[in-house]
Amino acid sequence: MKEENKKINIKLELSRGEEAIREAEVLFEKNFFHGAVSRAYYAVFHHLKAILFTIGHEPRSHEGAFHLFNIHFVKTGKFLPKYGKIFKKIKKHREESDYKSTTIFSKEDTQKDLGEMREFCREIKDFLIKNNYLR
């Protein structure tokens, strides 16, 4: 993947991620906690895909994205292990939210997920800026 294409793909994924952040926040404000949790996951997922473009990888699945992030960014020390755990936890919550109707997310649970979503996405953006993929 050419450097110019990397930057274009990174910006596109970040745009999708930022939109998902706004959606999660609006849903949270309206007390739609299941939807907020689901959109929080997609915010994290799109930010994660953006960083994978820096190394020329485009994951074929959500599990693949998680695996590549752990191998290339967590195990190499570029990101703390807690960020892999945040992704995994929010992914689990999204699956429960979307597919397990008996799962209930409280305001406090959702607020915590949204806080972790913001932290994860901020770390990704800081990395991209520091490494000259964003201005």
N, C-alpha and C positions, 0 to 999 in steps of 0.2 A: 504494500500500500504506500503510495507516494505521500510525502509530508503534507502537501496541500490537501489531499483527500482526507488524511487523518484529521486535520484541523476542521475541515468542513463537517465530517462525521461527528467529531467531538461537539461542535457547536449545536448540531441538530439534536444529539442526545441530551445535551444540557438543556436545550429549549424544552424538550418533552419532559425532562425531569423537573424543571422549574414550574411548568404548567401543572404537573402532578402535585407539587408542593402546594400551590395555590388552591387546587381542588381539595386537597386533604384539609387545609385550614378552613375553607368555606364549609365543608361538610361537618367538621368538628364544631364550628360556631353554631351550626343549625342542629346539633345533637344527633347527627347521623354517624355514629361511631364506627359501625362496620365499614361503611364506605370510606371514612377517613383513614382507617387502618389499611384498607386495600390500596388507596391512592398513595399513602405513605410508602408502601412497599414499592410501587412503581416509580416513585421519585428516586428512591435509593437504587433501584434496578437501572434506570436510565443513566444516573450518574456513574454507576459502576461500569456500564457499557462504554461510557465516554472515556473512562480511564483505560479501559482495555484497548481502545483504539490507539493509544499512545505506543503500544507495543505491537501494533499490527494485528490484533486479534478481534474477531467479531464472533461472539459466542452463538452457538446454535440453540442453546436452551438456557433456562434459568439456572439449572444445576451447573451447566458448563460455565456460566458467568461466575458463579460462586467459586468453582474449582480454579478457574484461571486467576481470579483475584487472589485467592489464597496462595497459589504457587508463585505468582509473579510480584505480588505486592506485600503480602503478610509474611510469608516465609523468608523473603529477602530483607525484611526489616524496614521497608518503605512505609508501611502502615502497621500500627499496633494490632495485635491479635483481637482486641476488643471490636475492631471494625468488621472483622469477619463474623464475629458473634452477633453484632448488631444486625448485619444482613441476614444471617440465618434465622434470628429470632423474628424479625419483621416479616420475613418470608413465611415462616410458620404461622404467624398471626394472620397474614393475608389469606393463606389457604384455609385456616379455620373460619375466618370471616366470610369468605366466599362460598365455602362448601359444607360447613358444619353448622347447621342452623341452631344447635343447642348451645353454641358458644356465645357468651355475652361479654362485650367489652364495656367496661365502665368508663366514665369520663376521665378518671385518673389513669387507668390503663392506656387509654387512647392518647392522653396528654403525654405520657411517658414515651410512647412510640413516636409521636410527632417530634418530641425533643431529640430523641436519638436519630430520627430521620434528618433533622436540621443539622445536627452535629456531623453525621456521616457525609451529607452533601457538601457541607462547608469544607470538610477535610479534603474531599475530592477536588473541589474548586481551588483550594489553596495549593494543592499539589500541581494542578494544571497551570496555574499562574506562575508558580515557582519554577516550573520546567518549560516555560515559554510556549505553552499550548493555548493560553488565553492571555489577554491583556488586562 
